[in-house]
Amino acid sequence: MCNGDLVEKIRRKFECLSEVLDERGRRVWAAVEAEALGYGGQSIVAQATGLSRTTLHRGDLENGPDASNCPPGRMRKKGGGRKKLTQTRPELSMALERLVEPTTQGDPENPLRWTCRSTQQLNAALGE
């Protein structure tokens, strides 16, 4: 079987399984598939699935089935991803407040703010 046929066969399997597996399950399945193919299997599976070769190389096989260290029902640990801008730049919140204050409408006691400025206008003003 040539590589093109093999890639297409794995792609079809992945499309069928990806609907029923979670993120970690897809990674484990892809790593098992790559290992079963032997030499060059990671490249073939990566091409078929769109997963990176480093993901397949790392896999979740050597760590065992309970190695994710994630709370039940979660795929990733808490705290991952990009931090909020207000967390990395605390002055941003006050600057935005000063921009919105003159054009604010509605009940001053209500925490919900209404302004006539668009997000693009606010962004441009913050940039200045």
C-alpha positions as CSV (number, residue, x, y, z in Angstrom):
1,M,0.0,0.0,0.0
2,C,1.5,3.4,-1.0
3,N,1.7,6.3,1.5
4,G,-1.1,8.2,-0.2
5,D,-3.6,5.4,0.3
6,L,-2.4,4.9,3.8
7,V,-2.8,8.6,4.7
8,E,-6.3,8.5,3.2
9,K,-7.2,5.4,5.2
10,I,-6.0,6.9,8.5
11,R,-7.7,10.2,7.7
12,R,-11.1,8.3,7.3
13,K,-10.5,6.5,10.6
14,F,-9.6,9.7,12.3
15,E,-12.7,11.5,11.0
16,C,-15.0,8.7,12.3
17,L,-13.3,8.5,15.7
18,S,-12.8,12.2,16.3
19,E,-16.6,12.7,16.8
20,V,-16.7,10.3,19.7
21,L,-13.3,10.8,21.3
22,D,-12.3,13.7,23.5
23,E,-9.0,15.6,22.9
24,R,-6.8,13.2,24.9
25,G,-8.5,10.2,23.3
26,R,-7.7,11.5,19.8
27,R,-4.0,12.0,20.8
28,V,-3.7,8.5,22.3
29,W,-5.4,6.9,19.3
30,A,-3.1,8.8,16.9
31,A,0.0,7.8,18.9
32,V,-1.1,4.1,18.9
33,E,-1.7,4.3,15.2
34,A,1.7,5.8,14.6
35,E,3.4,3.3,16.8
36,A,1.7,0.4,14.9
37,L,3.0,1.7,11.6
38,G,6.6,1.6,12.8
39,Y,9.3,3.8,11.2
40,G,7.7,6.8,9.5
41,G,4.4,6.3,11.2
42,Q,4.4,9.6,13.0
43,S,4.8,11.5,9.8
44,I,2.1,9.6,8.1
45,V,-0.4,10.0,11.0
46,A,0.5,13.7,11.4
47,Q,-0.2,14.2,7.7
48,A,-3.5,12.4,7.9
49,T,-4.8,13.9,11.1
50,G,-3.3,17.4,11.2
51,L,-1.7,16.7,14.6
52,S,1.9,17.8,15.0
53,R,4.7,15.2,15.0
54,T,5.8,16.4,18.4
55,T,2.4,15.6,19.8
56,L,2.5,12.1,18.4
57,H,6.1,11.6,19.5
58,R,5.3,12.8,23.0
59,G,1.9,11.0,22.9
60,D,0.3,9.8,26.1
61,L,1.4,6.2,25.8
62,E,4.5,6.2,28.0
63,N,2.8,7.9,30.9
64,G,-0.1,5.4,31.1
65,P,-3.8,6.0,31.0
66,D,-4.1,8.1,34.1
67,A,-1.2,10.5,33.4
68,S,-3.1,13.6,32.4
69,N,-3.2,15.0,36.0
70,C,-6.3,16.9,35.1
71,P,-9.4,17.1,37.2
72,P,-12.2,14.7,36.1
73,G,-14.2,16.1,33.1
74,R,-11.4,18.4,32.0
75,M,-8.9,18.0,29.1
76,R,-6.3,20.5,30.4
77,K,-5.1,21.8,33.7
78,K,-6.7,25.0,35.0
79,G,-4.8,28.2,34.4
80,G,-3.6,27.3,30.9
81,G,-4.0,29.7,28.0
82,R,-3.4,33.4,27.6
83,K,-3.8,35.6,30.6
84,K,-6.3,38.4,30.7
85,L,-4.9,41.8,29.6
86,T,-6.2,43.3,32.8
87,Q,-4.0,40.8,34.7
88,T,-0.8,41.5,32.8
89,R,-1.5,45.3,32.5
90,P,-3.5,46.5,35.5
91,E,-3.4,50.1,34.3
92,L,-5.5,49.2,31.3
93,S,-8.7,49.0,33.3
94,M,-8.4,52.5,34.8
95,A,-7.5,53.9,31.3
96,L,-10.6,52.3,29.8
97,E,-12.7,53.6,32.6
98,R,-11.5,57.2,32.0
99,L,-12.3,56.9,28.3
100,V,-15.8,55.5,28.8
101,E,-16.9,57.8,31.7
102,P,-17.7,61.0,29.7
103,T,-20.0,59.1,27.3
104,T,-21.6,56.7,29.8
105,Q,-25.4,56.4,29.7
106,G,-27.9,54.7,32.0
107,D,-28.3,54.2,35.7
108,P,-25.1,55.1,37.6
109,E,-25.9,52.5,40.3
110,N,-26.0,49.7,37.8
111,P,-22.7,48.0,37.1
112,L,-23.7,47.6,33.4
113,R,-22.3,50.4,31.4
114,W,-23.6,51.9,28.1
115,T,-21.5,54.0,25.9
116,C,-21.8,55.5,22.5
117,R,-18.2,54.5,21.5
118,S,-17.5,51.3,19.6
119,T,-14.9,48.9,20.6
120,Q,-12.8,50.0,17.6
121,Q,-13.0,53.6,18.8
122,L,-12.0,52.6,22.3
123,N,-9.2,50.5,21.1
124,A,-7.8,53.4,18.9
125,A,-8.1,55.8,21.9
126,L,-6.3,53.4,24.2
127,G,-3.5,53.1,21.6
128,E,-3.0,56.9,21.6
